[in-house]
Amino acid sequence: MTVSLDTELFAPPVDGRRARTAASRARILEAMIDLLQAGETQPSAEAVAAKAGVGVRTVFRLFSDVEGLYRGLQRTMAERLAPILAEPVTGSLTERLDLLVGRRAQLFEEMARPKAFADMHRARSSDLQETHRLFIVAQRALLLGHLEGLLPDDADLAEALDLMLSFDAWRRLRDDQGLSRETAERVMRRMAQALIASIPKP
C-alpha cells in the first residue's frame, strides 16, 4: 500500500473522545430530524436519546446550546437533501418546470417538519432568521438558474414563478388547504404550466 507522505504519515493522532462526541452529536441530530419527520413537533430529550442510542445527559448537553442545535439541524438537513439538489435539470422550459415541481415536492416534503420546528423558534434566534433569509434567496437562485436562457426578460414572470414554486406555497397547499402530497404537487404543476402558457408567443 502506498502511503501519502504529506497526509497519512504525519497526520496528527485522532482524538478518540472528540471523535466519539462528534459521532454522538451526529446521531442525536439525525434522531431529532427523524422524530420531527415522524410527526413529533417538540421531540423530548428522552425520545431523542432513545432513538439515537445515547444517554439523556448527552442530549441535554447539546440542547443546552440552542443556537448550536439549530445550526446542526440545518447542516444535517442540507446533507440529506444534497443528492436531490445535485440531480441535473435538462430539457425545454416546460420539461424543466415539470422536473422542478417534482423535485421541490420531494424536497419540501422532507424538510417540512424540521423547517416548521425551526420557524417556531425563529423570532428568538438571529441565526434562524439569517438561515431563513438565505433559504429564500437560495430557492430563487436555484429556480432561475435552472431556467436561465429559457425565460423571457420579464421581472413579473420571475417573481410569480418564485412564489408559485416556493416552500411557502407548498406549506399553504399541504397544511392550510389540507391537500395530499399528490394533489399539492399536481396543483403546483398546474399553476406553473398556466403561467408559462401566458407567455406571449414570439
N, C-alpha and C positions, 0 to 999 in steps of 0.2 A: 504494500500500500504506500502510495506517495504522500508524504506529509508536507503541507504548505508551511514553509519556514516562517512566513510573516503573519500567520494566523494561528494555526493549531499548536505549533511547538512552543511558542512564547505566550500563549493565551493565559490570562490570569485564572487561577482556580475558581470554580463555580462556588458561590456562597450557598451552601445547602439550605440554610434557614431562609434566606431571601427567596430562593427558588421555590421552596415549599409555600411560603407566604404568597408569592405570585400565583402559584397553581391554585391555592385555596381561593384567592380573590377571583380568579377566572371562573372557578366552579360556582362561586356564590353569584356572580353576575349572570352566568348562564342560567342558573336555577331561578333567579328572580325574573328574568325575562320569560322563561318557560311558564312560571306561575302566572305572570301577567297575561300571557297569551292564552292561558287556560281559563281566564276569567276572574282571577284574583285582582281586585282593584288596589288593595293595600296589603301585599303579602307580609305575613308576620315573620319576625326573625326566626322563630321556631320552625315555621314551614320551609323557609329558605334553607335553614341549616339541615333539615331532614333531607331535602331534595339534593342539596349539594354534598351531603355526606361529611359535614364538618360540625364542629361544636358551635353551640349558640353564642358563646363568648367571641368566637372568631367572627361571626356575623355582626355582632354588636360593635366590634372594633371598626369594621368597615362602615356600618351605618352611622357611626358617630361622626364620620367625615361626610356630611351630606353632599357638599359640592363634589367631592371625590367620587361619591357613589353615582351621582348623576352623570359625571364625565365618563365614568367606567361603563355605565349602561349605554351611553351614546356610542362609545367606541365599539363595544361588543355588538350592538345592533348594526353598526356600519360594516363590521367584519362579516356578519351573517349575510348582509344584503349585497356585498360587493360582487359576488359571482353573477347575480341577476343584472346588476348595473353594467357589468362588463360585456354582456351579450350584445352582438352587433345589431344595428338597425339599418336596413337597406330597403331599396325599392322606391316606388313612386310615393308621392305625398300621401295618397290615400292608404297605401300599403304600410307606410311608416307609422301613420297615425293609428292604424289598426294594431300594429305590433306594440306601440307605446301604450295604448289603452290597456291591453292585456298585461303588459309588464307592470304598469302602475297599479293595476288591480292587485297583482301578486305582492308587490312591494308594500302598498298601503295596508293590505290585509295583515301582513306580517308585523308591521310596525304600529298598527292602530292602538293596541292596548298599552305597550310601553310609552308611546307618544302621549296617550291620554294621561298616564301616570305622571309623566314629566310636566305636562301642561297644568296639572292640578297644583304644582308647586312653582310654576314659572314666575309668578308675581314676587316670590320671596328669594329668587335666585338670579343674580345678574348673569351667571354662566348659562342658565337655561334660556334667558331672554336672548342672549347672543347666539346660542345654538339654534334657537327657533328662527331668528333673523337669517342666519346662514342657510338654514334648511329651505326657507322660502326662495332665497337667491339661487341656491343650487337647483331646485326644481325647475325654475325658469330657464336657467342656463343650459341644463341638460336637454330640456324640451326643444328650445330654439336651436341648440347646437345640432341635434339630430335632424332638424328640418331645414337647416341652413341651405340656401340656394333654391329651395322649393317653394318658399312663401313669397308673395308679392311684398313690396315695400309698403306695409300697411300697419301702422302702430296699433290701431284699434283691433285688428285681427290678432296680432300677437298678444295683446292684453286679454282678449276673450279666450284664446286658446290656453293661456297660462291659468286663467281662472277655471275653465271647464275641466282641465285635466289635473287640478290641484288636489292635494291631500284634504283640504278643507271641503271641497266639493264632494270628494269620496266619503268623508265622515258625515256630511249632511245626508247623502243618499242612504248610507248604511244605518246610521244611528237615529237621526231625526225623522227620516221618512220611512225607516224600518224596512228597507229593501234587502233582499238576499244578495249575496255576493254576485251571483249570476245576473240578476236583474240590474243591479247597480252598474255592473260592467257594460251591460247592453245599453243602458240609458246613457252612460258616459260616451260610449262609442257612437251612439246616435246623435248626441249633441255635437261631437267633433265632426261627424260626416255632414251634418246640416250646415255647420259653419263653413266648412270647406266648399260645399255646394253653392254657397252665397258669393264666392269669389267671382267677379266678372270674367268672362272668357275673353282672351286676347283677340 
